[in-house]
Amino acid sequence: MDINQTIREYSSQPLTHQLMMSFLKDYKRPNDKIKALKADGIIETVKKGLYIAGPNIKASKPESGLLANHIYGPSYVSLETALSYYGLIPERVYEISSMTTKASKEFNTPAGIFTYTHLALPYYAFGLNMIKLSNEQRGIIASPEKALCDKIVSTSGILLRSTTQVAAYLLDDLRMDESSLKSLDVEKMMSWLPDAPKRDSLNMLIKMIRSL
């Protein structure tokens, strides 16, 4: 088996330690081979037990959204990353932001910076989409509505007490446009309120969107 060719064939997905061991099942010392592949730049470590194709092999890489799901889980992509993905904010984001039921954490990796913010169940599980990121890749990403709610509930110091304050935050601070806001499903957002943090702020958010 040509291990380099095998890595090319599987390079669009995260290479877990278990997957690498299956590639190297005919080697007497597979962990030594993994070290050699890293040293040769054929693979590189994202975190312990998780790899991607390295700089010295011509191969595709996993989409950052898919990689984010694998680095720390359970998790889903949200906040500015998801808002930018849907075109709801104009800025391009360089940090991949996710929510998790585990403790908040940050990973600085060769594939970028991945941050994870804690959310409690059952609110965590609302409004998630399985998105096709490429022909071979799918990732779990917050819906536009959930990404916006997550932004509000997870940002310290954000307490929205009036529709005027909501409008200033969304239109001036986040630079969202009104047409994007009008497209959001406020009934879906309403259904999350009983279990949501910062319920009053989210209720004011919904009231502002309905007024548009």
N, C-alpha and C positions, 0 to 999 in steps of 0.2 A: 504494500500500500504506500503510495506517495502522500505523506502526511501534509506536505505543502499544498498539493492539489485538493485534498480533502478539506483543508481549512478554507481554501478559496470557495469551494462549493457550499460551505456552511457559513460563510462570513457575514451574511446578511442577518444572522441571528446571534445573540449573545452566546459565547462559548463557555458553558458551565464546566466545572471540574469533572462532573459525571460524564458529560458529553466527550470531553477530551480523553478521559479514561477509556471510553468505548472506542475511540479512534486508535488508541495506543494499546489495545488489549493483547497484541502479539509481542509487545516489548516486555522484557523481564523487569525493567526498572522504569515504568512509565513516568513517575514523578521526576526522575532525572532527565527524561526526554523533554518534559514540559519546561524544566529549567533551561535546557539547551535551546529550545524554541524561543523562549523569552530572550535569552542572550543573543540569539541570531536575529532578533527583530521580526520573527515570523508571527508571534503573538505578543500582546502586551496585557498586563494586568490592569483591570478596572478596579477590582477590589479582590480580596482573598477569595479564591475559588471561582472567579468570573473573569473571562478574557475576551478580547476582540482581536481581529486580525491586526498584525503589527505593521510598522512603517516600511519594512523591507519585503513586503509581499503585496503585489497588486491585486487588491480585492475590495469588494464593497464593505461597508460597515453597517451595523444596526442603526436604525433611526434613533435619535435621542429619546423620543417618547417611549419606544420599546425598551431601550436600555434602562431608562428610569424605572420602569415597572420591575425590572430584574435586580437592580442594584440594592433595593431596600423594599421589602414588601411585608404585608400587603400595602399597596400604594396606587395612586392614580395621578396623572399629570393635571395640574390646575393652575390657579392664580394667573400671573402675567403670561406664563407660557401658553396656557390654554386660550386666554383672551387674545393673545397675538395670533395664535393658530387660526382662530375663527375670524380674524380681522376686526375685532372689536376695539382694539387699541392700536395706535399707529406705530408704536415703538417696536423695533426688533429686539428680542430678548436673547441674552447670551447665557443666562443661568436657567437651568431646567428645574422648575418648581413643582413639587408634588405634595399631596396630602397622604398621611398614613395613620393607622390606628396605633402605631408604636410611638416611641419617644421621638421628638424632633431631632434631626441629624443632618449633617452636611458631608458630602463626599467630593473631594477635589481630585479628579481623575484625568487621565490622558484624553478622555473623550469630552471633558468639560466639567463644570461645577453642577452638582445635583443636590438640591436642598429638599428636605422633607419636614413638613409641619404637622404636628399631631392634631387629630380630630377624633372625637369620641363617637362611638356607635350610639344610636342608629343613624344619626345625621350623616356620618361619613359615607354611608352606602347609597345615599340618594343621588340621582342625576348623573349617573356614569354611563359613558358610551364606549363601545368597542369600535375604534376608528381604524380604517384601512390607511396605513401610513405609506405603503408602497405595494407593489404587486405581491410581495411575499411577507409583508410585515403588518401586524396589527397591534395596537396598544390601547390601554384603558385611559381615557381622557375625560375630564369633567365636561358636562354639557355647558354651553355658554352661560346658562342661568346659574348653574352650580359654581362655575369658576368665579363669577361675579360675587355670589353670596360668600364663597370661601374667602375671597379677597377682603370682604368687609369683616367677617367674623374672626379672621386670623391676624388682622393688622391691629396692633396695640394702639390705643389712643383714638381709634375711629369709633365715635358714637354719634349716630345720625338722629337728630332730634326734630328736624323739620324737612319739608320737601325742598326748601331753598338750600339747605345745607347739603342734601343729597345731590341736587343739581350741580352745585359748585364742585362737589367731590367727583362726580362722574364726568361732567363736561369740561371742567377746568383742570382738575388734577390728573384724572385718567385719560382725558382727551377723547372720550367716546362721543359718537355723534347720535343725535336723537333718533334717526332712522334705525340704527342698530338696536337702540334700547326699545323702540316700539315693537321690534320683532321678537322680543323675549316673551316666553310663556309664563305670565305672572300667576296663572292658576296653578301651574306646577310648583312654582316657588311658594305659593300659599300653603300647599300641602306639606311642605317641609317645616313650617313654622313651629308646630307643637314640639318638635324635637331639636330645634336649632338653637345654637348659642346666639347671643345678641339679637333676640327675637324682636325687640322694639326697633332696632336699627333696620333689620330686614323688612319689617312691616312698613317702615317709612320709605324704604327703597321701592317697595311694591306700589305704595301710594303715589310716589313721584312718577313712576313709569306709567301708571294708569292715567295720570293727568296729561300726558303728552298728546 
